[in-house]
Protein backbone atom coordinates (compact mmCIF):
# COMPACT_ATOMS: atom_id res chain seq x y z
CA UNK A 1 0.00 0.00 0.00
CA UNK A 2 1.38 3.40 -1.03
CA UNK A 3 1.51 6.15 1.60
CA UNK A 4 2.15 9.69 0.39
CA UNK A 5 3.51 12.47 2.55
CA UNK A 6 2.70 16.17 2.59
CA UNK A 7 3.40 19.28 4.61
CA UNK A 8 0.61 21.72 5.56
CA UNK A 9 2.12 24.68 7.37
CA UNK A 10 -1.20 26.05 8.63
CA UNK A 11 -1.88 23.00 10.82
CA UNK A 12 -0.80 22.51 14.43
CA UNK A 13 0.48 19.10 13.33
CA UNK A 14 1.71 19.92 9.81
CA UNK A 15 3.26 16.60 8.73
CA UNK A 16 0.72 14.53 6.81
CA UNK A 17 0.54 10.83 5.94
CA UNK A 18 -2.06 10.09 3.26
CA UNK A 19 -3.28 6.77 1.80
CA UNK A 20 -6.32 5.15 0.19
CA UNK A 21 -8.37 2.51 1.97
CA UNK A 22 -11.40 0.80 0.41
CA UNK A 23 -11.60 3.59 -2.15
CA UNK A 24 -11.58 6.37 0.46
CA UNK A 25 -8.78 8.82 1.20
CA UNK A 26 -7.33 8.62 4.73
CA UNK A 27 -5.10 11.16 6.50
CA UNK A 28 -3.07 11.25 9.71
CA UNK A 29 -1.31 14.32 11.07
CA UNK A 30 1.89 14.49 13.13
CA UNK A 31 3.89 17.12 14.96
CA UNK A 32 7.29 15.88 13.73
CA UNK A 33 8.76 14.07 10.74
CA UNK A 34 10.04 11.34 13.06
CA UNK A 35 6.55 10.58 14.40
CA UNK A 36 5.22 10.35 10.85
CA UNK A 37 8.06 8.04 9.74
CA UNK A 38 7.44 5.70 12.70
CA UNK A 39 3.75 5.54 11.88
CA UNK A 40 4.41 4.77 8.18
CA UNK A 41 6.86 2.00 9.06
CA UNK A 42 4.44 0.36 11.50
CA UNK A 43 1.51 0.78 9.11
CA UNK A 44 3.30 -0.83 6.18
CA UNK A 45 4.46 -3.78 8.30
CA UNK A 46 0.87 -4.48 9.31
CA UNK A 47 -0.34 -4.07 5.73
CA UNK A 48 2.25 -6.62 4.55
CA UNK A 49 1.11 -9.15 7.13
CA UNK A 50 -2.51 -8.60 6.06
CA UNK A 51 -1.83 -8.56 2.31
CA UNK A 52 -5.01 -9.90 0.68
CA UNK A 53 -3.16 -10.62 -2.56
CA UNK A 54 -1.54 -13.68 -0.92
CA UNK A 55 -4.10 -16.49 -1.36
CA UNK A 56 -5.20 -18.56 1.62
CA UNK A 57 -6.10 -22.14 0.71
CA UNK A 58 -7.92 -24.45 3.10
CA UNK A 59 -6.13 -27.83 3.62
CA UNK A 60 -9.12 -29.83 2.34
CA UNK A 61 -9.19 -27.79 -0.89
CA UNK A 62 -5.45 -28.22 -1.34
CA UNK A 63 -5.78 -32.00 -1.00
CA UNK A 64 -8.60 -32.03 -3.54
CA UNK A 65 -6.46 -29.91 -5.89
CA UNK A 66 -3.61 -32.42 -5.67
CA UNK A 67 -6.01 -35.26 -6.52
CA UNK A 68 -7.24 -33.35 -9.60
CA UNK A 69 -3.68 -32.66 -10.82
CA UNK A 70 -2.88 -36.37 -10.70
CA UNK A 71 -5.62 -37.02 -13.28
CA UNK A 72 -3.90 -34.83 -15.90
CA UNK A 73 -1.00 -32.58 -14.85
CA UNK A 74 -1.11 -30.75 -18.22
CA UNK A 75 -4.75 -29.63 -17.90
CA UNK A 76 -5.42 -25.91 -17.36
CA UNK A 77 -7.65 -25.76 -14.23
CA UNK A 78 -9.34 -22.54 -15.33
CA UNK A 79 -10.35 -24.01 -18.69
CA UNK A 80 -11.58 -27.18 -16.98
CA UNK A 81 -13.67 -25.07 -14.61
CA UNK A 82 -15.18 -23.04 -17.46
CA UNK A 83 -16.03 -26.25 -19.34
CA UNK A 84 -17.74 -27.55 -16.21
CA UNK A 85 -19.65 -24.29 -15.67
CA UNK A 86 -21.08 -24.38 -19.19
CA UNK A 87 -22.61 -27.77 -18.45
CA UNK A 88 -23.77 -27.36 -14.85
CA UNK A 89 -27.42 -26.38 -14.25
CA UNK A 90 -28.03 -22.64 -14.52
CA UNK A 91 -29.80 -22.43 -11.14
CA UNK A 92 -26.63 -23.70 -9.45
CA UNK A 93 -24.54 -20.72 -10.60
CA UNK A 94 -26.93 -17.78 -10.29
CA UNK A 95 -24.86 -14.81 -9.14
CA UNK A 96 -26.79 -11.57 -8.86
CA UNK A 97 -25.49 -8.47 -10.60
CA UNK A 98 -25.26 -6.63 -7.27
CA UNK A 99 -23.06 -9.35 -5.74
CA UNK A 100 -20.88 -9.66 -8.84
CA UNK A 101 -20.49 -5.86 -8.97
CA UNK A 102 -19.38 -5.68 -5.34
CA UNK A 103 -16.79 -8.40 -5.94
CA UNK A 104 -15.45 -6.62 -9.03
CA UNK A 105 -15.18 -3.25 -7.30
CA UNK A 106 -13.55 -4.84 -4.26
CA UNK A 107 -10.97 -6.44 -6.55
CA UNK A 108 -10.14 -3.05 -8.12
CA UNK A 109 -9.58 -1.50 -4.70
CA UNK A 110 -7.37 -4.41 -3.63
CA UNK A 111 -5.14 -4.16 -6.70
CA UNK A 112 -4.82 -0.39 -6.26
CA UNK A 113 -6.77 0.91 -9.22
CA UNK A 114 -7.18 4.69 -9.44
CA UNK A 115 -9.97 5.99 -7.18
CA UNK A 116 -11.54 8.05 -9.98
CA UNK A 117 -11.51 5.10 -12.38
CA UNK A 118 -13.12 2.86 -9.74
CA UNK A 119 -15.78 5.51 -9.12
CA UNK A 120 -16.66 5.65 -12.83
CA UNK A 121 -16.89 1.84 -12.94
CA UNK A 122 -19.19 1.86 -9.89
CA UNK A 123 -21.47 4.43 -11.54
CA UNK A 124 -21.63 2.42 -14.78
CA UNK A 125 -22.62 -0.76 -12.89
CA UNK A 126 -25.17 1.06 -10.73
CA UNK A 127 -26.84 2.62 -13.76
CA UNK A 128 -26.94 -0.74 -15.51
CA UNK A 129 -28.55 -2.39 -12.49
CA UNK A 130 -31.02 0.49 -12.22
CA UNK A 131 -32.09 0.09 -15.84
CA UNK A 132 -31.85 -3.67 -16.41
CA UNK A 133 -32.68 -4.86 -12.89
CA UNK A 134 -30.72 -6.90 -10.37
CA UNK A 135 -30.76 -10.33 -12.04
CA UNK A 136 -28.27 -13.21 -12.29
CA UNK A 137 -25.43 -12.04 -14.51
CA UNK A 138 -25.71 -14.98 -16.90
CA UNK A 139 -29.21 -13.82 -17.91
CA UNK A 140 -28.00 -10.57 -19.53
CA UNK A 141 -27.46 -10.92 -23.26
CA UNK A 142 -26.01 -8.55 -25.85
CA UNK A 143 -29.45 -7.16 -26.71
CA UNK A 144 -30.13 -6.14 -23.11
CA UNK A 145 -26.76 -4.44 -22.88
CA UNK A 146 -27.22 -2.71 -26.25
CA UNK A 147 -30.65 -1.44 -25.21
CA UNK A 148 -29.24 -0.10 -21.95
CA UNK A 149 -26.18 1.62 -23.42
CA UNK A 150 -27.86 3.24 -26.41
CA UNK A 151 -30.78 4.33 -24.24
CA UNK A 152 -28.55 6.41 -21.95
CA UNK A 153 -29.10 10.20 -22.24
CA UNK A 154 -25.40 10.85 -22.80
CA UNK A 155 -23.08 11.85 -25.61
CA UNK A 156 -21.51 9.11 -27.73
CA UNK A 157 -18.13 9.46 -26.03
CA UNK A 158 -19.70 8.90 -22.59
CA UNK A 159 -21.61 5.86 -23.84
CA UNK A 160 -18.34 4.50 -25.22
CA UNK A 161 -16.75 4.89 -21.77
CA UNK A 162 -19.73 3.16 -20.12
CA UNK A 163 -19.42 0.28 -22.56
CA UNK A 164 -15.72 0.01 -21.70
CA UNK A 165 -16.46 -0.23 -17.97
CA UNK A 166 -19.11 -2.92 -18.49
CA UNK A 167 -16.83 -4.79 -20.89
CA UNK A 168 -14.10 -4.96 -18.23
CA UNK A 169 -16.52 -6.04 -15.49
CA UNK A 170 -18.04 -8.84 -17.57
CA UNK A 171 -14.55 -9.92 -18.68
CA UNK A 172 -13.50 -10.28 -15.04
CA UNK A 173 -16.60 -12.32 -14.28
CA UNK A 174 -15.68 -14.62 -17.16
CA UNK A 175 -12.20 -15.02 -15.63
CA UNK A 176 -13.79 -16.00 -12.34
CA UNK A 177 -15.74 -18.72 -14.13
CA UNK A 178 -19.09 -17.07 -13.40
CA UNK A 179 -19.85 -16.66 -17.11
CA UNK A 180 -19.01 -18.65 -20.21
CA UNK A 181 -18.67 -15.59 -22.48
CA UNK A 182 -18.71 -11.80 -22.44
CA UNK A 183 -21.92 -10.43 -24.03
CA UNK A 184 -20.58 -6.84 -24.15
CA UNK A 185 -18.14 -7.90 -26.88
CA UNK A 186 -21.13 -8.23 -29.22
CA UNK A 187 -22.21 -4.61 -28.64
CA UNK A 188 -20.54 -2.24 -31.11
CA UNK A 189 -18.87 0.90 -29.83
CA UNK A 190 -20.73 4.10 -30.78
CA UNK A 191 -19.13 6.36 -33.35
CA UNK A 192 -17.68 9.50 -31.82
CA UNK A 193 -17.46 12.71 -33.85
CA UNK A 194 -14.35 14.47 -32.57
CA UNK A 195 -14.59 18.22 -32.11
CA UNK A 196 -11.67 20.58 -32.57
CA UNK A 197 -9.52 20.47 -29.41
CA UNK A 198 -10.03 23.48 -27.17
CA UNK A 199 -6.79 25.40 -26.67
CA UNK A 200 -5.65 28.75 -25.32
CA UNK A 201 -4.14 31.31 -27.63
CA UNK A 202 -0.50 32.21 -27.08
CA UNK A 203 -1.53 35.58 -25.65
CA UNK A 204 -4.04 34.00 -23.23
CA UNK A 205 -1.49 31.48 -22.03
CA UNK A 206 1.16 34.17 -21.59
CA UNK A 207 -1.29 36.30 -19.61
CA UNK A 208 -2.18 33.32 -17.40
CA UNK A 209 1.45 32.91 -16.35
CA UNK A 210 2.36 36.61 -16.20
CA UNK A 211 -0.48 37.57 -13.87
CA UNK A 212 0.01 34.63 -11.52
CA UNK A 213 3.82 34.56 -11.48
CA UNK A 214 4.19 36.74 -8.39
CA UNK A 215 0.75 36.14 -6.85
CA UNK A 216 0.92 32.32 -6.77
CA UNK A 217 4.28 30.90 -7.93
CA UNK A 218 3.30 27.45 -6.65
CA UNK A 219 0.39 27.04 -9.05
CA UNK A 220 2.48 28.40 -11.93
CA UNK A 221 4.83 25.43 -11.69
CA UNK A 222 1.93 22.97 -11.70
CA UNK A 223 0.24 24.81 -14.58
CA UNK A 224 3.52 24.51 -16.49
CA UNK A 225 3.40 20.71 -16.18
CA UNK A 226 0.09 20.81 -18.04
CA UNK A 227 0.88 23.57 -20.52
CA UNK A 228 4.47 22.62 -21.36
CA UNK A 229 4.58 18.87 -20.63
CA UNK A 230 0.99 17.90 -21.50
CA UNK A 231 0.30 16.23 -18.16
CA UNK A 232 -3.26 15.68 -16.94
CA UNK A 233 -4.34 17.25 -13.64
CA UNK A 234 -4.77 13.80 -12.07
CA UNK A 235 -1.16 12.95 -13.00
CA UNK A 236 0.19 16.31 -11.80
CA UNK A 237 -1.38 15.70 -8.38
CA UNK A 238 0.66 12.50 -8.05
CA UNK A 239 4.05 14.03 -8.90
CA UNK A 240 6.56 14.27 -6.05
CA UNK A 241 9.29 16.87 -6.27
CA UNK A 242 11.96 14.14 -6.05
CA UNK A 243 10.60 12.57 -9.26
CA UNK A 244 11.59 15.65 -11.28
CA UNK A 245 15.15 15.09 -12.51
CA UNK A 246 16.69 18.46 -13.34
CA UNK A 247 20.06 16.91 -14.21
CA UNK A 248 18.66 14.58 -16.90
CA UNK A 249 15.70 16.88 -17.61
CA UNK A 250 13.12 14.17 -17.27
CA UNK A 251 10.12 13.29 -15.12
CA UNK A 252 9.65 9.82 -13.65
CA UNK A 253 6.25 8.34 -12.87
CA UNK A 254 6.66 5.12 -10.84
CA UNK A 255 4.58 2.10 -11.84
CA UNK A 256 2.56 2.40 -8.62
CA UNK A 257 1.16 5.76 -9.82
CA UNK A 258 0.18 4.87 -13.40
CA UNK A 259 -3.15 3.49 -14.56
CA UNK A 260 -1.53 0.48 -16.26
CA UNK A 261 1.05 -0.07 -13.53
CA UNK A 262 3.98 0.56 -15.86
CA UNK A 263 6.89 2.89 -15.09
CA UNK A 264 6.96 6.02 -17.27
CA UNK A 265 9.93 8.26 -18.00
CA UNK A 266 9.30 11.48 -19.95
CA UNK A 267 12.17 13.40 -21.51
CA UNK A 268 12.72 15.78 -24.41
CA UNK A 269 10.60 18.42 -22.68
CA UNK A 270 10.88 22.10 -23.71
CA UNK A 271 13.34 24.50 -22.09
CA UNK A 272 10.69 26.88 -20.76
CA UNK A 273 9.16 24.10 -18.64
CA UNK A 274 12.40 23.71 -16.68
CA UNK A 275 12.63 27.45 -16.13
CA UNK A 276 9.19 27.43 -14.52
CA UNK A 277 9.91 24.31 -12.46
CA UNK A 278 13.16 25.76 -11.07
CA UNK A 279 11.15 28.67 -9.65
CA UNK A 280 8.46 26.42 -8.15
CA UNK A 281 8.61 25.92 -4.35
CA UNK A 282 8.82 22.26 -3.28
CA UNK A 283 5.68 22.74 -1.17
CA UNK A 284 3.64 23.05 -4.38
CA UNK A 285 3.93 19.29 -4.86
CA UNK A 286 2.22 18.63 -1.52
CA UNK A 287 -1.13 19.79 -2.93
CA UNK A 288 -3.75 17.15 -3.66
CA UNK A 289 -5.96 17.22 -6.75
CA UNK A 290 -8.77 19.13 -5.06
CA UNK A 291 -6.38 21.87 -3.92
CA UNK A 292 -4.79 22.08 -7.37
CA UNK A 293 -8.18 22.48 -9.05
CA UNK A 294 -9.13 25.27 -6.64
CA UNK A 295 -5.86 27.16 -7.06
CA UNK A 296 -6.00 26.66 -10.84
CA UNK A 297 -9.52 28.13 -10.94
CA UNK A 298 -8.33 31.19 -9.03
CA UNK A 299 -5.44 31.56 -11.48
CA UNK A 300 -7.85 31.35 -14.43
CA UNK A 301 -10.02 34.06 -12.86
CA UNK A 302 -7.08 36.42 -12.37
CA UNK A 303 -6.28 36.04 -16.07
CA UNK A 304 -9.90 36.63 -17.12
CA UNK A 305 -10.29 33.10 -18.48
CA UNK A 306 -12.93 31.99 -15.96
CA UNK A 307 -16.01 33.92 -14.82
CA UNK A 308 -18.57 31.99 -12.78
CA UNK A 309 -22.13 32.97 -11.86
CA UNK A 310 -21.09 33.47 -8.23
CA UNK A 311 -18.43 35.95 -9.35
CA UNK A 312 -21.02 37.98 -11.25
CA UNK A 313 -23.45 37.94 -8.32
CA UNK A 314 -20.70 39.01 -5.90
CA UNK A 315 -19.61 41.88 -8.14
CA UNK A 316 -23.18 43.13 -8.48
CA UNK A 317 -23.76 43.00 -4.71
CA UNK A 318 -20.70 45.23 -4.22
CA UNK A 319 -21.92 47.63 -6.87
CA UNK A 320 -25.37 47.83 -5.32
CA UNK A 321 -23.83 48.78 -1.98
CA UNK A 322 -21.78 51.48 -3.73
CA UNK A 323 -24.73 52.66 -5.88
CA UNK A 324 -22.86 51.81 -9.06
CA UNK A 325 -24.28 50.39 -12.32
CA UNK A 326 -24.53 46.59 -12.35
CA UNK A 327 -22.39 44.53 -14.69
CA UNK A 328 -23.92 42.38 -17.42
CA UNK A 329 -21.10 39.84 -17.63
CA UNK A 330 -21.75 36.38 -18.98
CA UNK A 331 -20.27 33.20 -17.44
CA UNK A 332 -17.02 32.25 -19.14
CA UNK A 333 -15.04 29.03 -18.97
CA UNK A 334 -11.71 27.93 -20.44
CA UNK A 335 -11.88 24.93 -22.82
CA UNK A 336 -11.84 21.54 -21.13
CA UNK A 337 -8.32 20.10 -20.75
CA UNK A 338 -7.03 23.25 -22.46
CA UNK A 339 -3.50 23.03 -21.01
CA UNK A 340 -2.88 19.50 -22.32
CA UNK A 341 -4.56 20.25 -25.67
CA UNK A 342 -2.56 23.47 -26.01
CA UNK A 343 0.70 21.64 -25.41
CA UNK A 344 -0.12 18.96 -28.00
CA UNK A 345 -1.24 21.52 -30.57
CA UNK A 346 1.78 23.81 -30.32
CA UNK A 347 4.25 20.91 -29.94
CA UNK A 348 2.99 19.30 -33.16
CA UNK A 349 3.13 22.68 -34.93
CA UNK A 350 6.70 23.30 -33.76
CA UNK A 351 8.30 19.90 -34.41
CA UNK A 352 6.07 18.22 -37.03
CA UNK A 353 7.11 14.95 -35.39
CA UNK A 354 4.05 12.96 -34.20
CA UNK A 355 6.24 10.29 -32.62
CA UNK A 356 7.97 12.82 -30.39
CA UNK A 357 4.69 14.36 -29.24
CA UNK A 358 3.03 10.96 -28.78
CA UNK A 359 5.91 9.76 -26.60
CA UNK A 360 5.56 12.71 -24.24
CA UNK A 361 1.77 12.39 -24.08
CA UNK A 362 1.87 8.56 -23.77
CA UNK A 363 -0.31 8.25 -26.89
CA UNK A 364 -0.23 4.91 -28.67
CA UNK A 365 -1.63 6.04 -32.03
CA UNK A 366 0.64 8.64 -33.61
CA UNK A 367 -1.49 8.98 -36.73
CA UNK A 368 -4.65 9.88 -34.80
CA UNK A 369 -2.71 12.39 -32.71
CA UNK A 370 -1.27 14.00 -35.85
CA UNK A 371 -4.69 14.25 -37.51
CA UNK A 372 -6.23 15.66 -34.35
CA UNK A 373 -3.77 18.50 -33.75
CA UNK A 374 -2.00 19.27 -37.04
CA UNK A 375 -2.86 22.58 -38.67
CA UNK A 376 -4.52 24.26 -35.69
CA UNK A 377 -1.49 26.45 -34.91
CA UNK A 378 1.38 27.79 -36.99
CA UNK A 379 5.06 27.22 -36.35
CA UNK A 380 5.50 30.93 -35.56
CA UNK A 381 2.78 30.71 -32.88
CA UNK A 382 4.39 27.57 -31.49
CA UNK A 383 7.77 29.30 -31.19
CA UNK A 384 6.14 32.12 -29.22
CA UNK A 385 4.25 29.62 -27.06
CA UNK A 386 7.36 27.75 -25.94
CA UNK A 387 9.09 31.05 -25.25
CA UNK A 388 6.67 31.84 -22.39
CA UNK A 389 9.20 32.02 -19.56
CA UNK A 390 9.28 33.58 -16.08
CA UNK A 391 10.06 37.26 -15.81
CA UNK A 392 12.93 38.24 -13.55
C-alpha positions, 0 to 999 in steps of 0.5 A: 500500500502506497503512503504519500507524505505532505506538509501543511504549514497552517496545521498545528500538526503539519506533517501529513501521511495520506493513503487510500483505503477501500476507495476512500482517502485517509489522512493522519497528522503528526507534529514531527517528521520522526513521528510520521516516519514511525507511523508509516513503518508500522503501518506498512508492516501491518499491511504486509502481514494482512496482504489480501493478494496472498491467497489462503487455501484451506487444507481440504481444498489443497488435497482435492487440488492435488487429486485433480492434478494427478488425473492430468498434470497438463490440464489448465484448471481454469479451462476445466472449470469453465467447461464444467460451468457451461454444463452445470445447471443454470440455477446452481450458478446464479450470481446476482449483478449486485453481488458480482459488482461488489466483488469486481469493485472490491478487486479493483480496490485491492489491486490499487486501481485509481480511485476516480476510475473505480468511481466511474466503474461503480457508476456504470454498474449502478446505472446498468442495475437500475435500468436492467434490474438486479438479475443473475449475470448470466441472464443478460445478453447482448441485446439487453446491454445494447438497449441499456447503453444506447438508451442512456441520455449521454453523448456518444463518447460517454456511452463509449466509456460506459461500454468500456467499464461494463466490458471490463466487469463482464470480462473479469466475471468470465475469468472467475468462471461465473460466465461462459462468455462476455456479451458486451463484446457483441455490442458495437462501440458508438461512433464519436465525432471528434470536435476541434480540441479546445486550446488557449491562444499564445496571448491567453497562455502568456497572460495566465502565467504573467499575472500569476507569477508573483501572486501564486508561484506554486500554481504556476509550476503545476500549470507549467506541467500541463501547458508545457509537458501535456500532463493531466491534472490527475497525473500532476497531483501524483508528482513528487518533487523528487521525481523531477530530474533536473540533471537529466531533464526528465520526469519519472512516474513510478509504476505504482502511480500509473493506470496500467502499472507501468513505469513512465519516464518522460524526456525531451521536454521544452526548455521553458518548462524547466525554467518554470519548475526551477522557480516552483517551491517544493511545497507546491507538490504537496497539494492534492488534486482538489487543492490544485483544481481550486488554485487553478480556478483562481489563477484562471479568474485572475487572467480573465479566463474563468467567470462563474455565476457566483463571481457575477453575483458578488460583483453586483452585490458590491456595486449595489452597496456602492450605488454603481451600475450593475455589470452584465457579464456572462459566465465564461469558462476555459476549454476543457483540458485546455492546457494539455490540448494546447501543449499537443497543438503547439508541440505538433506545430513546432516539431512536425514529429508525431512520434515525439509528441506521442511519446511525451503524451503517452499516446499509442496512435501517432497517426490519430494524434497528428490528424487531431492536432496538425494545422490548428497552430502555426510554427510561428505561434508555437515558437512564441508559445514555448518562449513563455518564460518567467520574468525576472 
